[in-house]
Amino acid sequence: MPGKLKVKIVAGRHLPVMDRASDLTDAFVEVKFGNTTFKTDVYLKSLNPQWNSEWFKFEVDDEDLQDEPLQITVLDHDTYSANDAIGKVYIDIDPLLYSEAATVISGWFPIYDTIHGIRGEINVVVKVDLFNDLNRFRQSSCGVKFFCTTSIPKCYRAVIIHGFVEELVVNEDPEYQWIDRIRTPRASNEARQRLISLMSGELQRKIGLKVLEMRGNAVVGYLQCFDLEGESGLVVRAIGTACTLDKLSSPAALLPACNSPSKEMKESPLVHPPSHGCRSTHNSPIHTATGSRLTQNFSVSVPTLIYTGMGSGSAGKEGGPFKALLRQQTQSALEQREFPFFTLTAFPPGFLVHVGGVVSARSVKLLDRIHNPDEPETRDAWWAEIRQEIKSHAKALGCHAVVGYSESTSICEEVCILSASGTAAVLNPRFLQDGTVEGCLEQRLEENLPAGCGFCHIPYDELNMPFPAHLTYCYNCRKQKVPDVLFTTIDLPVDAIVIGKGCLIQARLCRLKKKAQAEANATAISNLLPFMEYEVHTQLMNKLKLKGMNALFGLRIQITVGENMLMGLASATGVYLAALPTPGGIQIAGKTPNDGSYEQHISHMQKKINDTIAKNKELYEINPPEISEEIIGSPIPEPRQRSRLLRSQSESSDEVTELDLSHGKKDAFVLEIDDTDAMEDVHSLLTDVPPPSGFYSCNTEIMPGINNWTSEIQMFTSVRVIRLSSLNLTNQALNKNFNDLCENLLKSLYFKLRSMIPCCLCHVNFTVSLPEDELIQVTVTAVAITFDKNQALQTTKTHAEKSLQRASTDNEELLQFPLELCSDSLPSHPFPPTKAVTVEKASPMGEGTFRNRSAPPCTNSTVGVVKMTPLSFIPGAKITKYLGIINMFFIRETTSLREEGGVSGFLHAFIAEVFAMVRAHVAALGGNAVVSYIMKQCVFMENPNKNQAQCLINVSGDAVVFVRESELEVVSTQQPATSCQPSCIGGEVTT
């Protein structure tokens, strides 16, 4: 499909002084696309040039439009010497290549230099004319939409969810490439940035071609990552979920948005929503058991199975035949897919039938053993092995799909750890294929799924469980079996019934290793990995019990490798699921010889643990109603003949009523103390300080139990770097330093956000890296959302009681997350001006405006700052249009680290500049917000002896247009608008 790209350079402003004699600049612009370059005239002696150039026209193929970025270089003209570079702008053309996108890119773009940062702005207008091409052999994928959000986009509905798509491309890293001439740091950095931009475009085009082959039109949950392998090359890889989406065009789409994200998810994401009503609440369950397998080889596979049990092998009243038919339909729907994986983490009611548990796999590889580093086949084979391992684990749990799937790598020298994890699940086949499920069967299946607890029921046969677990009858429907604890990588299901509030739970672990090379190093790492996985999950289980909760959601485990240590960081949101049994307490048991003082110490610690559990239950309002022993159900039955699974409905219904009245209160969780490490584990449990009064935190999008959100939000990114002392490093000292680093980072955030109390830190995303020997870096991105404590809805106890009653109707009251609206006036900045710098002040784009093409007719339709949030929604607003993804990679280098304020000042300024450039590109597309924002990579390297530092940052998100509900109400009532300026979000950058 041939196309025509047209570019016009309008003006520049705030350019730096390049001529010291006149304190001015003789600026001109080079516009390059592919191998074609145009130049503007030189505008003499001005820091604010007005070029107003003619239209530069490039006639190219559409695949080139997808692969190549538009490069705009601003230079200072010198008559007798080489022209001096001022900076560059890279513009991605892909958002203009599908029908619903913007027709033009126009606005002020920051001029970025990898050495000096932002150096002024340039006004550019870009247009694309495409000619239709129905050639089935074309190599472009124009028209395929990409979304970073891991749920169905708010203004779309999914016709079919096709399945998993993946791709990777490899190239030689310019940083390690040999050339015959001296390359300056600026030239090396720019070559790297341009190459990554080219590879990113090529990767996205190839993913789009796979989607078209599956007859889809969109990729949801698109996750693109960069692997810097050093001399082995540079890898760009991506995964996503292929879907067929329809734009919502009904009048309801233009009505004010509901106040609850959970309600939005119930309404529109699917063309064929489940017919049964959902009695809702907020959270969901998970059960964990771990096991590890290790092959003694330098290429070691360490798949750690974290099985999350749900459901029952016994069929209950409506049991066996329908569940078997459902599994057969689901299996047939997934057999045609090479990898039945889904990167989505949030689903509409009815999509998840059962959740089997968390499954994960890790593999240690040597990069220098790649036979052909420039080809992707070897790396493709590595990931294929990992996915096959995950697939086999899911099948062992009686599941046919993996949801909430993600992949990551950790690289140090020639060693690379490949990691993959997800949640094994049984899905409703009606959403996976078009018209293949008979209506009568479909309706009967849905009628048989208990509302609010069906996904908790174990999908595997309880007589042949893949791991030992304690099962009880569901505390909600009492028809199926559920585990005592649940872990999952997905967000809180909409129809889950939860008691009280949730909280952020983290497990942190450090382990020293000897410095080694090649195969010996890989073997040492492989030997450590299973034990680290076990200890991380033990910590999670202990802390979950200490909180008085029984389920984890949004579980993300990161294992990072360094030269002399391994670090593990696990984050999740703990909740109390009403369908699962009440967690028992924690009991300490010592194995040392009897000693009076020692026993007294154990007794004291036991009392502290009991008091902590009681305080946590009070803090998070976990007050489940008392349940008589008669309705608890029976424990795991003894093995019987397999024929029991084929009993009639009358026989199975009689079986449900057979209760073991001797089954009493759940046993306590025992912690055995047999060495100093075990004692330190117990101490670490008690040293976790809860958030200050008025603060809550979670790593999922929504905090369960908080119902009255306001529209005031504040996104922030914080980076902490510490250097460890090389003297007498031990595992205990490392763990203490790592714990202190994370705790102090959270405390500093609470302090800076104190004026927003009461508020909740949502979507808290921690990333740990070991960029150099004895250097630890922790990056956290989150968003603070305020809520009205005075108007809190006292519904926890009511819904807990309802969860213990059998559903008599399908229209039970829904437990939702209402978002109380505030006025649209600009909120005061929540941080003291001397403590933090907002992006508005830290960059020249702070006061820029954007053109809102989709905004309703208002008297004032411009917004000073583009909102940024890691959430997939904006509280109190309706997303009306998705403009494309923002995927940007930046490199910043300095040779004057101390003069720029040290590590803190350097990182602070760089992240602020990244925010400014993201906002500028979104505004140029006509958007006013970035949702699902994520900083996927932040690699920092320093050489303090030479006063040098370098940082690489990769960010992505969805550019959108949103409208405030108050503005929609004004338009709907046709009343004169007094103000159409929504509240702004200051992108907080703390270092």
SULFEN-V81147 format. One record per pair of residues at least 6 apart in sequence whose ideal C-beta (glycine too) atoms are under 6 Angstrom apart, sorted by the first residue. I is the first residue (numbers start at 0). J is the second residue. D is the distance in Angstrom with one decimal. If there is no record, write none. Layout:
i->{I	I}
j->{J	J}
d->{D	D}
//
This chain:
i->{0	0	0	0	1	2	2	2	2	3	3	4	4	5	5	5	6	6	6	7	7	7	8	8	8	8	9	10	10	11	11	12	12	13	13	14	14	14	14	15	16	17	17	17	21	23	24	24	25	25	25	25	26	26	27	27	27	28	28	29	29	29	30	30	30	31	32	32	32	33	33	35	37	39	39	41	42	42	61	61	62	62	64	65	65	65	65	66	66	68	68	68	69	69	71	72	73	73	73	74	74	75	75	76	85	86	86	86	86	88	89	94	94	94	94	95	96	97	97	100	101	101	101	103	104	104	105	105	106	106	107	107	107	108	108	108	109	109	109	109	109	109	110	110	110	111	112	113	113	113	113	114	114	116	117	117	120	140	140	140	140	143	143	144	145	145	145	146	146	146	147	147	147	147	147	147	148	148	148	149	149	149	150	150	151	151	152	153	154	154	155	155	156	156	156	156	156	156	157	157	157	157	158	158	158	159	159	160	160	160	161	161	161	162	163	163	164	164	164	164	165	166	166	166	166	167	167	167	167	168	168	168	168	169	169	169	170	170	171	172	172	173	173	174	174	175	184	188	188	192	195	198	199	199	202	202	206	210	210	213	215	215	215	216	217	217	218	219	219	220	220	220	220	221	222	223	223	224	224	225	225	226	226	228	231	231	232	238	239	240	240	240	247	255	255	255	256	256	257	258	258	259	259	259	260	260	260	261	261	261	262	264	264	265	265	268	269	273	273	273	275	275	276	276	277	277	277	278	278	278	278	279	279	279	279	280	280	280	280	280	281	281	281	282	282	282	282	282	282	283	283	283	284	284	284	284	284	285	285	285	285	285	285	286	286	286	286	286	287	287	287	288	288	289	289	289	289	290	291	291	293	293	294	297	297	297	298	299	299	300	301	301	301	302	302	303	303	304	304	305	305	305	306	306	306	307	307	307	307	307	308	308	308	308	309	309	309	309	309	310	310	310	310	310	311	311	311	311	312	312	312	314	315	315	316	317	318	321	321	325	328	328	329	329	329	329	330	332	332	332	333	333	333	338	339	340	340	341	342	344	344	344	345	348	348	349	350	350	351	351	352	352	353	353	353	353	354	354	354	355	355	355	355	356	356	357	357	357	358	358	358	358	359	360	360	360	360	361	361	362	362	363	363	363	363	364	364	365	365	366	366	367	369	381	385	385	389	389	393	393	395	396	396	397	397	398	398	398	398	400	400	401	401	402	402	402	403	403	403	403	404	406	407	408	408	409	409	409	411	411	414	414	416	420	421	422	422	422	425	428	429	429	449	450	451	451	452	452	452	452	454	455	455	456	457	461	461	462	468	469	470	470	471	471	472	473	473	473	474	475	475	481	481	483	484	485	486	486	487	488	490	490	491	491	496	496	497	497	498	498	498	498	498	499	499	499	499	499	499	500	500	500	501	501	501	501	501	501	502	503	503	503	503	504	504	504	505	506	506	506	506	507	507	507	508	508	508	508	509	509	509	509	509	510	510	510	511	511	512	514	515	527	531	535	535	539	541	543	544	544	544	545	545	546	546	547	547	547	547	548	548	548	549	549	549	549	550	550	551	551	552	552	553	553	553	553	554	555	556	557	558	559	559	559	559	561	562	566	568	568	570	570	572	572	572	574	575	577	577	580	581	583	583	583	583	584	585	585	586	586	587	587	587	587	588	588	589	589	590	607	620	623	624	624	628	631	633	633	634	672	690	691	693	693	694	695	695	696	696	697	698	700	700	701	702	705	705	706	706	706	707	707	707	707	707	708	708	708	708	709	709	709	710	710	710	710	711	711	712	712	712	713	713	713	714	714	714	714	714	715	716	716	716	717	717	718	718	718	719	719	720	720	721	721	722	722	723	725	740	751	751	752	754	755	755	755	757	757	758	758	759	760	760	761	761	762	762	762	762	763	764	765	766	767	768	770	770	770	776	778	780	780	782	782	787	798	818	818	820	823	823	823	823	825	825	826	828	835	835	837	838	838	838	838	839	839	841	842	842	842	844	844	844	846	848	849	849	850	851	851	852	853	853	853	854	855	855	857	857	858	859	859	860	862	864	865	865	865	865	866	866	867	867	867	868	869	871	871	873	875	876	876	877	878	878	879	879	880	881	881	882	882	882	883	884	885	885	885	885	886	887	888	889	889	890	891	891	892	893	893	893	894	896	896	896	897	899	903	905	906	907	907	909	910	911	913	914	921	921	924	926	926	926	927	928	928	929	929	930	930	931	931	932	933	934	935	936	937	938	939	940	941	963	966	969}
j->{61	130	132	139	130	61	64	127	129	58	128	57	127	54	56	126	30	55	125	52	54	124	28	39	50	52	122	49	122	48	121	47	120	119	843	24	26	46	119	118	22	24	75	83	44	44	46	75	41	43	75	76	42	48	39	41	76	39	73	36	38	72	37	55	71	70	57	67	69	63	67	57	55	50	52	76	48	50	139	141	138	139	92	93	139	200	204	200	201	89	91	196	90	92	88	87	85	86	110	82	84	83	85	82	118	110	111	112	118	108	196	100	882	883	924	127	141	142	144	883	882	924	925	126	125	923	124	923	922	923	120	122	847	121	123	919	117	120	844	915	916	919	118	119	121	117	118	185	188	890	892	185	892	912	842	912	843	204	207	208	211	207	210	217	218	221	884	152	219	957	221	884	931	955	956	957	871	931	957	220	343	344	345	871	157	268	881	878	247	878	244	246	245	247	267	268	269	270	242	244	268	269	243	245	270	243	433	242	430	431	213	215	241	336	338	340	206	209	239	241	238	202	205	206	237	234	236	375	378	198	201	202	235	232	234	375	198	233	232	232	233	190	191	187	191	230	892	890	892	890	888	235	235	886	235	237	237	218	241	241	241	242	243	243	242	244	239	240	242	239	240	342	343	239	238	237	886	236	935	235	953	234	408	366	366	372	372	342	342	341	342	343	267	964	967	968	877	964	263	817	818	815	816	817	701	816	872	493	815	816	815	347	493	348	493	347	347	348	349	445	445	809	809	810	348	450	494	450	451	806	811	493	494	813	814	495	496	497	798	814	491	497	703	491	495	497	574	576	703	491	492	495	455	485	550	576	579	307	485	486	487	550	551	307	308	482	484	485	305	484	486	306	466	303	305	533	536	304	303	529	301	529	300	365	518	521	364	363	525	362	361	528	529	360	388	359	532	358	392	357	359	486	356	396	466	356	357	485	486	487	356	457	468	482	353	354	455	456	457	353	456	457	458	479	456	457	479	480	460	461	462	651	478	479	652	447	651	444	447	444	428	436	399	425	426	428	399	428	431	432	339	399	400	386	400	401	404	402	404	403	489	490	490	493	494	427	427	430	424	454	425	427	425	454	456	458	422	424	454	396	398	423	458	396	423	422	486	488	389	392	393	423	420	385	388	389	419	418	528	385	417	416	521	524	525	381	415	413	521	413	415	413	377	417	417	419	401	419	401	423	465	423	459	458	459	423	424	425	458	424	426	421	423	422	424	489	421	422	488	489	421	419	418	415	417	416	559	560	560	561	520	521	560	488	488	487	488	489	458	436	436	441	476	806	494	496	473	475	476	578	492	481	578	479	480	470	480	638	482	483	480	635	580	632	632	479	481	578	578	578	802	578	579	580	549	550	551	554	552	554	699	700	552	699	577	802	574	703	575	577	621	623	799	575	619	620	621	704	795	619	620	704	572	573	574	697	702	703	573	696	697	698	763	542	571	573	570	535	538	539	569	568	737	738	531	534	535	567	564	566	733	734	737	527	565	730	564	730	523	563	523	565	567	567	569	569	684	573	582	585	668	611	684	573	615	612	615	616	621	573	574	575	575	576	579	582	574	576	571	573	572	699	571	572	698	699	571	570	569	568	567	566	767	768	769	769	772	767	765	767	698	765	697	698	699	703	621	799	802	665	623	665	666	667	668	667	608	668	667	669	601	604	605	670	669	671	601	672	673	685	795	799	799	800	660	662	658	659	662	678	696	749	756	757	749	702	759	760	763	761	763	762	870	816	759	759	786	792	816	817	786	787	790	791	819	784	786	818	874	785	819	821	820	821	874	875	785	826	782	784	984	783	829	987	782	867	868	984	986	987	780	910	988	779	989	778	906	990	744	777	776	902	740	775	773	774	773	773	777	830	834	783	829	783	785	829	786	788	783	785	784	781	783	782	784	781	782	869	870	781	780	779	778	777	776	776	939	940	939	937	869	934	868	869	819	814	874	875	875	963	965	978	981	982	983	982	985	987	989	985	911	914	915	986	845	864	911	911	912	915	915	918	919	863	861	922	927	925	860	927	925	879	880	960	860	966	970	976	979	976	979	980	979	927	983	918	921	922	927	928	984	929	932	986	930	932	930	931	961	964	961	963	962	959	961	960	962	960	957	959	924	926	958	958	957	917	920	956	958	955	954	953	913	952	951	909	950	949	899	905	948	947	905	946	948	946	905	990	948	990	988	990	950	988	988	952	986	929	958	958	958	959	960	960	959	961	956	958	957	959	956	957	956	955	954	953	953	952	951	950	949	948	981	979	976}
d->{4.1	6.0	3.3	6.0	5.5	5.1	5.5	6.0	4.6	5.5	4.4	4.2	5.6	4.9	5.4	4.5	5.3	4.7	5.4	5.9	5.3	4.4	4.9	5.3	4.9	4.4	3.9	4.8	4.7	4.8	4.8	4.7	5.4	4.2	5.5	5.1	5.8	4.8	4.1	4.8	5.1	4.4	3.8	5.7	5.9	4.3	5.8	5.4	5.5	5.1	5.9	4.3	5.6	5.0	5.2	4.4	5.7	4.5	5.5	5.8	5.4	4.4	4.7	5.2	5.7	4.4	4.7	5.9	5.4	5.8	5.4	5.6	4.1	4.7	4.7	4.6	3.5	6.0	4.1	5.1	4.8	4.2	5.1	5.8	5.9	5.4	4.2	4.3	4.8	4.5	5.8	4.4	4.3	6.0	4.3	5.1	4.3	5.6	5.2	4.5	5.7	4.3	5.9	5.8	5.5	3.7	5.2	4.0	4.7	4.6	5.5	5.1	5.8	3.1	5.8	4.4	4.5	4.8	5.8	5.8	5.7	5.0	5.0	5.2	4.2	5.0	4.5	6.0	5.2	3.3	4.5	5.3	5.5	5.6	6.0	5.2	4.5	5.6	5.8	5.6	5.1	5.6	5.1	5.0	5.6	5.8	5.4	5.7	3.8	5.1	5.8	5.3	5.9	5.3	6.0	5.1	5.5	5.3	2.6	4.8	5.8	3.8	5.1	4.3	5.0	4.9	4.8	5.4	4.9	5.8	5.7	5.6	4.2	5.4	5.7	5.1	4.2	4.2	5.8	4.4	5.4	4.3	3.6	5.6	5.1	3.5	5.7	4.6	5.3	5.8	4.3	6.0	5.3	5.9	5.3	5.8	5.8	5.3	5.2	5.8	5.8	5.2	4.3	5.7	5.0	4.6	5.4	5.2	5.5	5.9	4.5	4.9	4.1	4.3	4.5	4.0	5.5	4.8	5.3	4.9	4.7	5.7	4.7	5.1	5.9	5.9	3.6	5.3	5.9	5.1	5.6	5.2	5.4	5.2	5.3	4.8	5.9	5.4	5.6	5.9	4.2	4.0	5.0	5.9	5.9	4.9	5.5	4.4	6.0	5.8	4.7	4.3	5.9	5.9	5.2	5.4	5.8	5.8	4.6	5.0	4.2	5.7	5.0	5.6	5.0	4.5	4.0	5.0	5.3	5.5	4.8	3.3	5.1	4.1	5.5	4.1	6.0	5.8	5.9	5.6	5.8	4.0	5.2	5.3	4.1	4.8	4.9	5.8	5.7	5.0	4.9	5.5	5.8	4.3	4.6	5.9	3.8	5.9	5.7	4.1	4.2	4.0	4.5	5.4	5.8	5.9	5.1	5.0	5.5	5.2	5.4	5.8	5.3	5.9	5.6	4.7	5.3	5.7	3.0	5.5	4.8	5.3	3.5	4.8	4.2	5.4	4.2	4.3	4.8	5.8	3.3	5.8	4.8	4.1	5.4	5.7	4.0	4.8	5.7	4.0	5.2	4.7	3.8	4.4	4.5	3.6	3.9	6.0	4.6	5.5	4.2	3.9	4.8	3.2	4.0	4.2	5.2	4.1	2.6	3.8	4.2	5.1	5.6	5.0	3.7	3.0	4.9	4.7	5.4	5.8	4.3	5.2	4.1	6.0	5.8	5.7	5.0	5.1	5.3	3.5	5.8	5.8	5.7	5.6	4.0	4.3	5.5	4.6	3.5	4.7	4.5	4.4	5.8	3.6	4.6	5.2	4.2	5.8	5.1	3.8	5.7	5.9	3.9	5.8	5.3	2.5	5.0	5.3	5.0	5.7	5.9	4.7	5.2	3.5	5.2	4.7	5.0	5.4	4.8	4.6	2.8	3.6	4.8	5.5	5.3	5.5	3.7	3.2	3.9	3.8	6.0	5.2	3.6	5.5	4.6	4.0	5.2	5.4	5.0	5.1	4.0	5.7	5.2	6.0	5.6	4.7	5.0	4.3	4.2	4.8	4.2	5.0	5.9	5.1	4.4	4.8	4.3	4.7	5.5	4.6	4.6	4.7	4.5	5.5	4.9	5.5	5.6	5.4	5.7	4.7	4.5	5.5	4.2	5.9	5.8	3.9	5.9	5.1	5.1	3.5	4.1	3.7	4.9	5.6	5.5	5.6	4.8	5.9	5.4	3.9	5.6	5.1	3.8	5.1	4.1	5.4	5.4	4.9	5.9	5.8	4.7	5.7	5.0	5.3	4.8	5.9	4.9	5.6	5.6	4.8	5.6	4.6	4.8	5.9	5.6	4.7	5.8	5.6	5.3	3.9	4.6	4.6	5.3	4.2	3.7	3.9	5.5	5.4	5.6	5.4	5.1	3.8	5.8	5.2	4.9	5.7	5.3	4.7	3.7	3.9	3.6	4.8	4.9	5.8	5.8	4.5	4.9	4.9	4.6	5.7	5.6	5.5	5.5	5.9	5.7	4.7	4.8	5.3	4.9	5.4	4.9	5.7	4.1	5.4	5.1	4.5	5.3	3.9	5.6	3.9	5.8	4.9	4.5	3.8	5.5	6.0	5.7	5.8	5.3	4.8	4.4	5.1	5.1	5.1	2.8	5.4	4.8	5.1	5.4	4.5	5.3	5.7	5.6	5.3	5.6	4.3	4.7	5.4	5.5	5.1	5.0	6.0	5.4	5.9	4.2	4.3	5.2	4.7	4.7	5.4	5.9	5.3	4.5	5.4	4.8	4.1	4.0	5.5	5.7	4.6	5.8	3.3	4.9	6.0	4.4	5.4	5.7	4.5	5.4	4.1	5.4	5.9	5.8	5.1	5.4	4.5	5.2	4.8	3.6	4.8	4.2	5.7	5.2	5.6	5.9	5.5	5.6	4.2	6.0	5.2	3.6	5.2	5.1	5.7	4.9	5.9	5.3	5.8	5.3	5.4	5.8	5.6	5.0	4.9	5.0	5.9	5.6	5.4	5.4	5.2	5.0	6.0	5.7	5.2	4.9	5.4	5.2	4.3	5.0	4.2	5.8	4.8	5.9	5.8	4.6	4.8	5.2	4.7	4.0	5.7	4.9	5.6	5.6	5.1	4.8	4.3	4.2	5.3	4.4	5.0	5.3	4.7	5.4	5.8	5.5	3.2	4.7	5.5	5.9	4.8	4.9	5.4	4.2	5.5	4.7	5.4	4.9	5.9	3.7	5.8	6.0	4.3	5.5	4.6	5.6	4.5	5.2	5.1	4.0	5.0	5.6	6.0	5.1	5.3	5.4	5.2	5.3	4.8	4.3	5.7	5.4	5.7	5.8	5.6	6.0	5.8	5.9	4.0	5.6	5.5	5.9	5.4	3.7	4.3	5.5	5.6	4.3	4.1	5.6	5.9	4.7	5.7	5.3	5.4	4.7	5.9	5.4	4.5	5.9	5.5	5.1	4.8	5.2	5.9	4.8	5.6	5.1	4.2	5.0	4.8	5.4	4.9	5.7	4.8	5.0	3.3	4.6	5.1	5.5	5.1	5.8	4.5	5.6	6.0	4.6	5.1	5.3	5.9	5.7	3.5	4.8	5.6	5.7	5.1	4.3	4.9	5.0	5.2	5.2	4.9	4.8	5.5	5.8	5.4	5.9	5.5	4.4	5.7	5.8	5.3	5.9	5.2	4.7	5.6	5.3	4.6	6.0	4.5	4.9	4.6	5.6	4.8	5.5	5.5	5.7	5.8	5.8	4.3	5.9	4.3	4.9	5.2	4.6	5.3	4.9	5.8	5.5	5.3	5.6	4.9	6.0	5.4	5.1	5.6	5.3	5.0	4.5	5.4	4.7	5.7	5.5	5.9	5.6	5.8	5.9	5.1	5.7	5.8	5.9	3.8	5.2	4.1	5.6	4.2	3.3	5.6	3.6	5.9	5.9	3.1	4.3	5.6	4.7	5.9	4.2	3.4	5.9	5.3	5.4	5.8	4.7	5.4	5.0	4.5	4.8	5.9	4.4	4.6	3.3	5.5	5.1	5.6	5.4	5.1	4.3	4.1	4.9	5.5	5.8	3.9	4.4	4.7	5.2	5.2	5.8	5.1	5.5	5.2	5.2	5.7	4.4	5.3	5.4	5.0	4.9	5.3	5.6	4.2	5.9	5.5	4.6	4.9	4.2	5.8	5.9	5.9	6.0	5.1	5.4	4.5	5.6	4.9	5.7	5.1	5.3	4.5	5.0	4.5	5.8	6.0	5.5	5.3	5.9	5.0	4.7	5.7	5.0	4.5	5.6	4.5	5.6	4.2	5.6	4.5	4.9	5.5	4.2	5.5	4.5	5.3	4.2	5.7	5.4	6.0	5.2	5.2	4.1	6.0	5.1	5.5	5.4	5.0	3.8	5.9	5.1	4.9	4.0	5.3	4.4	4.8	5.0	4.1	4.9	5.6	4.8}
//
